[in-house]
């Protein structure tokens, strides 16, 4: 850490303490060159992966786009906002835990489908119809049939 007073590279940590919230560390430092003291703060920086779209373009991950997708699928459905927020939080946590710098938009779409399947079957079908580009009533019928199977696994079939 450079000294803010003399720009020397040699500093030592005198004291370290976690904040009350536990989300950052306060460090008291001393410059070994000019002997002045200063305080620094450390916080965790989490970076979301870049989203690789189907056409190969890359975009920043946008939580608002995710929320918009959920809200379109859940339009006029009896799902509490808190449940939607929790689903989005789970997707964000999965993305962070992957530790990847880039993620295909398809993978995010599959995560959305998994969460919608848990939240509301009608919203799941709505999203699937757009996401999988349903062409006719047969496509809807096959997804509905899949939902009605008695020993259905907890996660939707990957396509």
N, C-alpha and C positions, 0 to 999 in steps of 0.2 A: 504494500500500500504506500503510495507516495505521500510525503508530507505536504500539506496544503500551504505551509509557510515557506519552506525552502526547496521544495520539489525533490528532496532526497528520497532514494528508494529504501533506505534502511529505517524501518520503524519496528517497534516491538509492542506486543499487546500487554497491557498492564492488568486489565480486568475485562471479563466477559459476563454478560447477564442476559437472560432471555426476557423478552417483554412479558407483561402480564397475560396477554393473549396467547403467547407462545409462538407467534408467527414471525418474529424477527429477533435478532441478537444485537445487543448494544455492546460495542467494544470500545474501551478506552485505550488509546494508543499514545506512545511517546516516540518522538523522532530521535534517532541515535546521533544525528548530525547536529541539529540546532537545540535539542533537548526540550522542544515545545510539546505540549499535549493536545490531543484532539479526539473527537468521538466519531466513530463510524457505525453504520447500521447495516446488517445483512438481512436480506429477505430472499425467499425462494422465488425464482422466476420460472414459471411454467410456460412452455411454448406449445401451442397446438400445432399439429402437423398440417402441412399444406394439403389441400384437397386437389386430387388429380381427376379432372372431369373426363367424361368419355371421349371427348375430342382431343384429349391430351393437354389441354390448357390447365394451368394451375391457378388456384385462388386461395386466399386466406380462409381459414375456417371461420364461419359466421354463425354464432349461436342463434341470432335472430332468424336466419334462414331456416334453421332447424325448428324453431318455435313456429314459424309460419307454416311449415309442412304439417306439424302436429295440429295446428289450429284449423287448417283447411280440412284435414281428414276428420277431425273431431267436431266440425261445425254442427251446432244444435244437438250434440250428444251429451248425456249426463255424466261427464267426467270432470271432477274437481281440478281447478287450476294447480293446486298443490301436487296432485298426482302427475300432471303433465311436467311440471318443473322437476319433480323427482326423476321422471323418465329421462328428461334431457340431461340432468346431472349424471345419471348412470352412463349415458352415451359418452359424455365428455370425459368421465373417469376412465371408461374403457379405452377411449382414444389416447388419453395421457399414459395409461398403463402399458399400451403397446410400445411406447418409446420410439415410434417411427417418425421420420421427418416428413414423410408423405403418405397419404392414404387415398385409395381410390374412392370416388364418390359412391360407387356401387356398394362398398363395404358399409358406408354410413347409411345408405338406403336400407340395407339388410338389418342394421341395428335398429333403425326406426321401425321397420316392420315387426321385429321381435317385441319392441316396447308397445306398439299399437295392438299387437295380438294379446298382450297381457291386459291392456287398458280397456279396449272396446272392440268387439269383433266387427261391427259395422264400419268403424273407422279403419280397421285393418283392411277390409275389403275395398273401401274407397281408395286408400293409399295404394294397395296392390294393383288396382285397376289402372292407375296412372303409371306407377312405377314399372309394372310389367307390360304396359301397353296392350291392355285387353282389346281384342278386335271385335268380339261378338258375345252374345249371351252365353255361349258354351264356356268361355273363359271364366265368367262369373260363376256359372253352375259348378265347374270343377273346383273352384276355391271354396264355395259354400259346402260342397260335398266333403271336402277335406276337413272343414271346420266341424262337421257333424259326426265325424268318426268318433266312436266311443273311447278308444284308447289312444287318443291324440297325444303326441309328445308336447312338451311345454313350448317348444320353439317351432316356428313355421318352417315349412320345407324351403330349402335354398334352391334358387333357380339358376 
